[in-house]
Amino acid sequence: MPRLILLLALATSGLHAQSAASLSGLIQDPQFGALDAAKLTLRDPAKGLLRDLTTDSRGAFVFSALEPSTYTLTFERAGFRSTQLNLTLNAGDQRSVRVTMQVASREETVVITSEAPLVRESPAVATSVDRAFIANQPLNGRTFQALINLSPGVVFVPSTLPDQGQFSVNGQRTGTNYFTVDGVGANFGLPFATTPYEGAGGGTPGRRRLARIENLRPQVLQNAAFTRVDTINNGGYADYHSLQMQFTRRFRRGFNILASYTWAKSLDTASDESIPNLQAPLARLSAASDRGPSSFDIRHAFSAAASYEIPAFSTNRTVRALLGGFALDSIVRLRSATPVTIVTGRDPLGLGLTNVARSDLLPNQPLYLYSDTLPGGRRFNYAAFDGATPLAQARQGNLGRGTLRSFNLQQLNLSLSRRFRLTESSGLDFRVDAFNLTNTPNFANPIGILTNTNFGRSTQIVSTSSAGGLNPLFQVGGPRSVSYP
């Protein structure tokens, strides 16, 4: 069956190089001595492929350029028990295994039915799915971008004024993304307004991914010959830690499922280098004071896609003809809230920038106010923040970056389809797709600028492409809609 590889990797090589997996390892005896000249046989039962090799003098072996699949690896050597290992390799995996072969008293084989502990040596994130599985999923416009976060470690990032919204892979900045489909570049979401600091079209190879863009205005330059100077340095830094899990299974009777969960924490001093996110000069404000949750710091993210071929539950040919052939497909997405930074909208530091200064946090005041009349049921409490005192004292506020949180997101898409076979080689397909089936409202980030009249409120839903929403290509956060593709 043909397969489509959906690969998210921070690299510039082609799809074939990115999707190939490798398997290496060491073979040893019970005394941890190397076993050379051991015969290894790697089988792909589903495709009928077979590869052989022998270990070198160090007992080492390497299988390279492997297609994502489930393999059976057999180890054989005279005087030792034949050992068999079952394992699954995903796109981009670079794994290693250490196997100890036991001395045999007679001809016998040891079968390891579950996958042995393997070491994942590549930070790439990849997911391999069948082409038919993708074709059956409810995707408005049949765009592949909506499937991106089926891979663990991938989160959608709210858009900013010039950036239409991207995604983050394992805590990387959105400007480092570069991905291809069938070897053709398919980058999006970085328009001209972010240049020259971010690559327009998916990342610039070899660029510094933790650059910090400082904006020097006349207040700092104090030189009439210059009105503005932007400088790039490597003063930014970040940390990312996560637990990632993925479950994929083909069950009997036409039920398939692919599910991913990520529990993560991403901290940095600047989450991107776009023009509206210019930073204060390090000589005036330490980068350490900006350390806080990344704009894509989503602590919990779950996504799943399932496909089920509905049985007719009858042996009667007429009933099977009427009720058979139906299929249900669904995609569900759940994630926790994104962080929001409260800024004063003023310039107490005399930098010529109004996006840098944060407020003070006042004691004995709740951060949120709750009401059924508010978008999402709550808003930020204006009385909890003091922007006047830092302005009067010409200092940075004591409220940290990314301290507050927006809203959780949840969405269920469902598709019902049936294929009517007309002749041996032709048929008619019926399909209806429902997006956000439960019509759950998903609101974008509330406004975090104290001088804005709508401070603390969300003024849009997530599916909009303006600041704070998600790129419409991701098909997340809109109202319920039904289509008949």
PEQUIRA-V730868 format. One record per backbone hydrogen bond with DSSP energy under -1.0 kcal/mol. CO is the residue of the C=O (numbers start at 1). NH is the residue of the N-H. E is the energy in kcal/mol with one decimal. If there is no record, write none. Layout:
BEGIN
co: (CO;CO)
nh: (NH;NH)
e: (E;E)
END
This chain:
BEGIN
co: (4;6;8;9;14;15;16;19;21;22;23;24;25;26;27;28;29;33;38;39;40;41;42;43;44;44;49;51;53;55;56;59;60;61;63;66;69;71;72;73;74;75;76;77;79;82;83;84;85;87;89;90;93;94;95;96;97;99;102;108;110;112;125;127;129;130;131;132;137;139;144;145;147;148;151;153;155;159;163;166;168;169;173;174;179;181;184;191;192;194;194;199;199;199;204;210;212;213;214;216;217;217;218;223;229;231;233;237;239;241;243;245;247;249;254;255;256;257;258;259;260;261;262;263;265;266;267;268;274;275;279;281;281;286;287;288;292;294;296;299;300;301;302;303;304;305;306;307;308;316;317;318;319;320;326;327;328;329;330;331;332;333;334;335;338;340;343;347;357;359;360;367;369;371;374;377;379;381;382;384;386;388;389;390;404;409;411;412;413;414;415;416;417;418;420;426;426;428;430;432;433;434;435;436;442;447;448;449;452;454;456;457;460;461;462;466;468;469;471;472;481;483)
nh: (129;127;125;11;18;19;20;92;66;95;63;97;61;99;35;101;32;29;55;76;53;74;51;72;48;49;44;42;40;37;59;27;56;25;23;21;89;87;43;85;41;83;39;80;104;110;75;112;73;71;69;93;22;121;24;119;26;28;81;82;84;86;8;6;4;134;135;136;139;142;147;148;150;151;154;170;168;468;160;157;155;172;176;177;186;184;181;194;195;197;198;201;202;203;207;236;233;279;231;229;220;221;222;226;216;214;212;269;267;265;263;261;259;257;309;251;307;249;305;247;303;245;301;243;241;294;239;292;277;278;215;284;285;289;290;291;268;297;298;264;336;262;334;260;332;258;330;256;328;320;321;322;323;324;310;417;308;415;306;413;304;411;302;409;406;404;450;350;344;399;386;381;379;374;377;371;369;384;385;362;360;392;393;395;340;335;333;437;331;434;329;432;327;430;428;422;423;420;418;416;483;414;481;439;462;456;343;452;455;457;380;447;444;464;470;469;445;159;474;475;435;433)
e: (-1.4;-1.8;-1.4;-1.6;-1.9;-2.5;-1.4;-1.1;-3.2;-2.2;-3.7;-1.6;-1.7;-2.4;-2.2;-2.6;-2.4;-2.3;-1.8;-2.4;-1.8;-2.6;-2.2;-2.4;-2.0;-1.2;-2.2;-3.3;-3.2;-1.7;-1.9;-2.4;-1.9;-1.7;-2.9;-3.2;-2.7;-2.3;-2.8;-3.2;-2.2;-2.1;-2.8;-2.1;-1.8;-3.6;-3.5;-2.9;-3.4;-3.1;-1.2;-1.9;-2.2;-2.8;-2.5;-1.7;-1.7;-2.4;-3.1;-1.8;-2.6;-1.1;-1.5;-1.4;-1.5;-1.8;-2.5;-1.5;-1.2;-1.7;-2.2;-1.5;-1.9;-1.5;-1.2;-2.7;-3.0;-3.0;-1.6;-2.2;-2.1;-1.7;-1.6;-1.5;-2.0;-1.8;-2.4;-1.6;-1.6;-1.1;-1.1;-1.0;-1.3;-1.1;-1.9;-1.1;-1.9;-3.4;-2.6;-2.3;-1.9;-2.8;-2.1;-1.9;-3.3;-2.8;-2.7;-1.3;-2.6;-2.4;-2.7;-2.7;-3.2;-2.1;-1.7;-3.2;-2.5;-2.3;-2.8;-3.2;-2.3;-2.7;-1.9;-2.8;-2.1;-2.5;-3.0;-2.3;-1.9;-1.1;-2.0;-1.5;-2.3;-1.3;-1.6;-1.2;-2.5;-1.9;-1.7;-1.7;-2.5;-2.4;-3.0;-3.0;-2.6;-2.5;-2.4;-2.8;-3.0;-2.5;-2.1;-1.7;-3.1;-2.1;-1.7;-2.2;-2.9;-2.9;-2.3;-3.0;-2.1;-2.1;-3.5;-2.5;-2.8;-1.5;-2.5;-1.2;-2.5;-2.1;-2.5;-2.5;-2.1;-1.4;-2.3;-1.9;-2.7;-1.9;-1.5;-2.5;-2.7;-2.6;-2.3;-2.2;-2.7;-2.3;-2.5;-3.2;-1.9;-3.4;-2.3;-2.2;-2.3;-3.2;-3.2;-1.4;-1.7;-3.8;-2.6;-2.3;-2.6;-2.6;-1.7;-2.3;-2.6;-3.1;-2.3;-1.7;-1.8;-2.1;-1.3;-2.3;-2.3;-1.4;-4.3;-2.2;-1.1;-3.4;-2.1;-1.4;-3.0;-2.7)
END
